[in-house]
Amino acid sequence: MSETKKAKALNVPNALSILRMILVPFFVWAVLAMDMTTLWGRIVPAVIFAVTAFTDCLDGQIARRCNLITNFGKFLDPLADKFMVFAALVVMVYRYTYLSPWLVWATVLIMFRELAVTSLRLVAAGQAGHVIAASFLGKLKTVSQILGILVIILEPLLWPVYGSEINPLSYVMMAMMVLTTMVSGWDYLKAYLPVLDLNA
């Protein structure tokens, strides 16, 4: 019986989530160790992050279509997502100082929202049968974070085109990341308000 449960837990979607977590340290290494003034110093971390983000899109699709949703997957998938985004933002704050202080503020706000929503979900998990599925705004937030991180990594390749070291796309995407993150966070907060017992 335990072997059956183990086999179900170690299915393809969960393996992709584990792969996502394994790829994160390689992304961090690429950002920290490679020369960010070179083409490969930008392309390599971008490719690693894109592959990492692709596993996020793929594991959910496979789990739903093949009915491979498990409790282990429900725990692992959001954990891997947070690990991916948090690690990317923190390492970029450290390395891409030319975007400070805006990237610092974006990172703080995004991490605050993610931790707050995770805490709300933990409270809701204690309520029998109270489950709130990911909303369209939540999915839009994830897409904006992935695209924003990729733009921040790759935009310096356009500096020769711009004629100077300016980053308009990066600032626009940082604003979009924060906006979608905060709006979706407020949407989740409204959905979880009945669970919080504020009037108790």
Summary of the structure (lengths in Angstrom):
residues: 200
radius of gyration: 18.5
end to end distance: 43.2
largest distance: 64.9
contacts: 582
relative contact order: 0.12
helix: 82%
strand: 0%
